[in-house]
Amino acid sequence: MIEHFFQCPYCFEEISMLLDPSVSRQEYIEDCEVCCNPIQINLELEENELVYFEANSIEQ
């Protein structure tokens, strides 16, 4: 697992996430551990290295 820190697009708190390097491209929704709002996560890994990460708010 790879730990990655980023800023929540809603509350702007720094949060951490464990990334699974066995799947090279991932897209999913995860709730912020601070404000509980849903965050759209997109990421890409190559050879167990994070090469792309995006965390966006979900428009309602």
C-alpha distances in whole Angstrom, upper triangle without the diagonal:
4,7,10,13,16,19,21,23,25,25,24,22,19,16,12,10,6,6,5,6,9,11,12,14,14,17,17,18,17,19,19,18,22,24,23,24,22,20,20,16,16,14,14,12,13,13,9,11,11,15,16,15,18,18,22,24,26,30,32
4,6,10,13,17,18,21,23,23,21,20,16,14,10,8,5,5,7,7,10,12,12,14,14,16,17,18,16,18,18,18,20,23,22,23,21,19,18,15,15,12,12,10,12,12,8,8,8,12,13,12,15,16,20,22,24,28,30
4,7,10,14,15,18,21,20,18,16,13,10,7,6,5,6,9,10,14,15,15,16,15,17,17,17,15,16,15,15,17,20,20,20,19,17,17,14,15,13,14,13,15,15,12,11,10,14,14,12,15,15,18,21,23,27,29
4,7,10,12,15,18,18,15,14,10,8,5,5,6,7,11,12,15,15,15,15,14,15,15,16,14,15,14,14,16,18,18,18,17,15,15,12,13,11,12,12,15,16,12,11,9,12,11,9,11,12,15,18,20,24,26
4,7,10,13,15,14,12,10,7,6,4,6,9,10,14,15,19,19,18,18,16,17,17,16,14,14,12,12,13,16,17,17,16,14,15,13,14,13,15,15,18,19,16,14,12,14,13,10,11,11,14,16,19,23,25
4,7,9,12,12,9,8,5,6,6,8,11,12,16,17,21,20,19,18,16,16,15,15,13,13,11,12,13,14,15,15,14,11,13,11,12,12,15,16,19,21,18,16,13,14,12,9,9,8,11,13,16,19,22
4,6,9,8,5,5,4,6,9,11,14,15,19,21,24,23,22,20,18,17,17,15,13,13,10,11,11,12,13,13,13,11,13,12,14,15,18,19,22,25,22,19,16,17,15,11,10,8,10,11,15,17,20
4,5,6,5,6,6,7,10,11,15,16,20,22,24,23,23,21,18,16,15,13,11,10,7,9,9,9,10,9,10,8,10,11,14,15,19,21,24,26,24,22,18,19,16,13,11,7,8,8,12,14,17
4,6,6,8,10,11,13,14,18,18,22,24,26,24,23,21,19,16,15,13,12,11,9,12,11,10,11,9,10,8,10,11,13,16,19,22,25,28,25,23,20,20,17,13,10,7,6,6,9,11,14
4,6,8,11,12,15,16,20,21,24,26,29,27,26,24,21,19,17,14,13,11,9,11,10,8,9,7,9,9,12,13,16,19,22,25,28,31,28,27,23,24,20,17,14,10,9,7,10,11,13
4,6,9,10,14,16,20,21,25,27,30,28,28,26,23,21,19,16,14,12,9,10,8,6,10,9,11,11,14,16,19,21,24,26,30,32,29,27,24,25,22,18,16,13,12,10,13,15,16
4,6,9,12,15,19,20,24,26,29,27,27,25,22,21,19,17,15,13,10,12,10,10,12,11,13,12,15,15,18,19,22,24,28,30,27,25,21,22,20,16,14,11,11,11,15,16,19
4,6,10,13,17,19,22,24,28,27,26,25,23,21,20,17,15,13,9,9,7,9,12,12,14,13,16,16,19,20,23,24,27,29,26,24,21,22,20,17,15,13,14,13,17,19,21
4,7,10,14,16,20,21,25,24,24,23,21,20,19,17,14,13,10,10,9,11,13,14,15,13,16,15,17,17,20,21,24,26,23,21,18,20,18,15,14,12,14,15,18,21,23
4,7,10,13,17,19,22,21,22,21,18,18,16,15,12,11,8,7,8,11,12,13,13,12,14,13,16,16,19,19,23,24,21,19,17,19,17,14,13,11,13,14,17,20,22
4,7,10,13,15,19,18,19,19,16,17,15,14,12,12,10,9,11,14,14,15,15,13,14,12,15,14,17,17,20,21,17,16,14,17,16,13,13,12,15,16,19,22,24
4,6,10,12,15,15,16,15,13,14,13,12,10,11,10,10,12,15,14,15,14,12,13,10,12,12,14,14,18,19,15,15,12,15,14,11,12,11,14,16,18,22,24
4,7,9,12,13,14,14,13,14,13,14,12,13,13,13,16,18,17,18,17,15,15,12,13,12,13,13,16,16,13,13,12,15,15,13,14,14,17,19,21,24,26
4,6,9,9,10,11,9,11,12,13,12,15,15,15,18,20,19,19,17,15,14,11,11,9,10,9,12,13,10,10,9,12,12,11,13,13,17,19,20,24,26
4,6,6,8,10,9,12,12,15,14,17,18,18,22,23,22,22,19,17,16,13,13,10,10,9,12,12,9,11,10,13,14,13,15,16,19,22,23,26,28
4,5,6,9,10,13,15,17,17,20,21,21,25,26,25,25,22,20,18,15,13,10,9,7,8,8,5,8,8,11,13,13,16,17,21,24,25,28,31
4,6,9,10,14,15,18,19,22,23,24,27,29,27,27,24,22,20,16,15,12,11,9,10,9,8,11,12,14,15,16,18,20,23,26,26,30,32
4,6,7,10,12,16,17,20,22,23,26,27,25,25,22,19,17,14,12,10,8,8,9,10,9,11,11,13,13,14,16,18,20,23,23,27,29
4,7,10,13,17,18,21,23,24,27,28,26,25,22,19,17,13,11,8,5,5,6,8,8,9,9,10,10,12,14,17,19,22,23,26,29
4,7,10,14,16,19,21,23,25,26,24,23,19,17,14,11,8,6,5,6,9,12,11,12,10,10,9,10,12,14,16,19,20,23,25
4,7,10,12,16,17,19,22,23,21,19,16,13,11,8,6,5,6,9,12,15,13,13,11,12,10,10,11,12,14,17,17,20,22
4,7,10,13,15,18,21,21,18,17,13,11,7,6,5,7,9,12,15,18,17,17,14,14,12,10,10,10,11,13,13,16,18
4,7,10,13,15,18,18,15,14,10,8,6,5,7,9,12,15,18,21,19,19,16,17,14,12,11,10,11,12,11,15,16
4,7,10,12,15,14,12,10,6,5,5,6,9,12,15,17,21,24,21,21,18,19,16,13,11,9,10,10,9,13,14
4,7,9,12,12,9,8,6,5,7,7,11,13,16,18,22,24,21,21,18,20,17,14,12,10,10,10,11,14,15
4,6,9,8,5,5,4,6,9,10,14,16,19,21,25,27,24,24,21,22,20,16,14,11,11,10,11,14,15
4,5,6,5,5,6,7,10,11,15,16,20,22,25,27,24,23,20,22,19,16,14,10,11,10,12,15,16
4,6,6,8,10,10,14,14,17,19,22,23,27,28,25,24,21,24,22,18,17,14,15,14,16,19,19
4,6,8,11,12,15,16,20,21,24,26,29,31,27,26,24,26,23,20,18,15,15,14,16,19,19
4,6,9,11,14,16,20,22,25,27,31,33,29,28,25,27,24,20,18,14,14,12,14,16,16
4,7,9,13,14,18,20,24,26,30,31,28,28,25,26,24,20,18,14,14,12,12,15,15
4,6,10,12,16,19,23,25,29,31,28,27,24,25,22,18,16,12,11,8,9,11,11
4,7,9,13,16,20,22,26,28,26,25,22,23,20,16,13,10,9,7,7,10,10
4,6,10,13,16,19,23,25,23,22,18,19,16,12,10,6,6,5,6,10,12
4,7,10,14,17,20,23,21,20,17,17,14,11,8,6,5,6,6,10,12
4,7,10,13,17,20,18,16,13,14,11,7,6,5,7,9,10,14,16
4,7,11,14,17,16,14,11,11,8,6,5,7,9,12,12,16,18
4,7,10,13,12,11,8,8,5,4,6,9,12,15,16,19,22
4,7,10,10,9,6,6,5,7,9,12,15,19,20,23,26
4,7,6,5,4,5,7,9,12,15,18,22,23,26,29
4,5,5,7,7,9,12,16,19,22,25,26,30,32
4,5,8,10,13,15,19,21,25,28,29,33,36
4,7,9,12,13,17,19,23,26,28,31,34
4,6,9,11,15,17,21,24,26,30,32
4,6,7,11,14,17,21,23,26,29
4,7,10,14,17,21,23,25,29
4,7,10,13,17,19,22,25
4,7,10,14,16,19,22
4,6,10,12,15,19
4,7,10,13,16
4,6,9,12
4,6,9
4,6
4
